[in-house]
Amino acid sequence: MTKDMNEMKKKRGRLTLGRPRKLTRGVTVKFSSVSYEALRFRARKSSRSLAATVTARHTPEENALLRSLAGMANNLD
């Protein structure tokens, strides 16, 4: 192929995103007073901030347990 043919070929694959996407927006979450106190207690118990407790992800063990529970729920008659 010549140089002109290489320039005319279409690019393949996934497009690049360009610059990285930054998280810039916040969300307000409302709780009942009972739920809020329970959440505050869990945050103190785990020595994390309230925001970190709200946004916390499940551990791999918890994910496995949730998957097995979902499988059991699908098998119920």
C-alpha positions as CSV (number, residue, x, y, z in Angstrom):
1,M,0.0,0.0,0.0
2,T,1.1,3.5,-0.6
3,K,1.1,6.3,1.8
4,D,-2.1,7.8,0.4
5,M,-3.9,4.5,0.9
6,N,-2.8,4.3,4.6
7,E,-4.2,7.8,5.2
8,M,-7.5,6.9,3.7
9,K,-8.1,3.7,5.8
10,K,-10.7,4.0,8.5
11,K,-9.6,3.8,12.1
12,R,-10.8,0.7,14.0
13,G,-11.4,-0.1,17.6
14,R,-12.7,1.9,20.6
15,L,-12.6,5.6,20.4
16,T,-10.5,7.5,22.9
17,L,-12.3,9.5,25.6
18,G,-10.0,12.4,25.3
19,R,-9.7,14.0,28.7
20,P,-10.7,12.1,31.8
21,R,-14.2,12.6,33.2
22,K,-14.2,14.2,36.7
23,L,-16.9,13.8,39.3
24,T,-18.1,17.3,39.9
25,R,-21.8,17.0,40.9
26,G,-23.1,16.1,44.4
27,V,-26.4,14.5,45.3
28,T,-28.5,15.2,48.4
29,V,-29.8,12.1,50.1
30,K,-32.7,12.3,52.7
31,F,-33.2,9.7,55.5
32,S,-35.7,9.3,58.2
33,S,-34.4,10.2,61.6
34,V,-34.3,6.5,62.6
35,S,-32.4,5.5,59.5
36,Y,-30.1,8.4,59.9
37,E,-29.2,7.4,63.5
38,A,-28.6,3.8,62.4
39,L,-26.3,5.0,59.6
40,R,-24.4,7.3,62.0
41,F,-24.0,4.4,64.4
42,R,-22.6,2.1,61.7
43,A,-20.3,4.9,60.5
44,R,-18.9,5.4,64.0
45,K,-18.6,1.6,64.6
46,S,-16.6,1.2,61.5
47,S,-14.6,4.4,62.2
48,R,-15.5,5.9,58.8
49,S,-17.1,9.1,57.9
50,L,-20.8,9.2,57.2
51,A,-20.2,10.0,53.5
52,A,-17.8,7.0,53.2
53,T,-20.4,4.8,54.8
54,V,-23.1,5.8,52.4
55,T,-21.0,5.3,49.3
56,A,-19.3,2.1,50.6
57,R,-19.2,-0.9,48.2
58,H,-19.8,-4.5,49.2
59,T,-16.8,-6.7,50.0
60,P,-16.2,-9.7,47.7
61,E,-17.6,-12.1,50.4
62,E,-20.8,-10.0,50.6
63,N,-21.1,-10.0,46.8
64,A,-20.8,-13.8,46.7
65,L,-23.4,-14.1,49.4
66,L,-25.8,-11.8,47.5
67,R,-25.3,-13.8,44.3
68,S,-26.1,-17.0,46.0
69,L,-29.2,-15.5,47.6
70,A,-30.3,-14.3,44.2
71,G,-29.8,-17.7,42.8
72,M,-31.8,-19.3,45.6
73,A,-34.6,-16.7,45.0
74,N,-34.8,-17.7,41.4
75,N,-35.3,-21.4,42.3
76,L,-38.3,-20.8,44.5
77,D,-41.6,-22.2,43.3
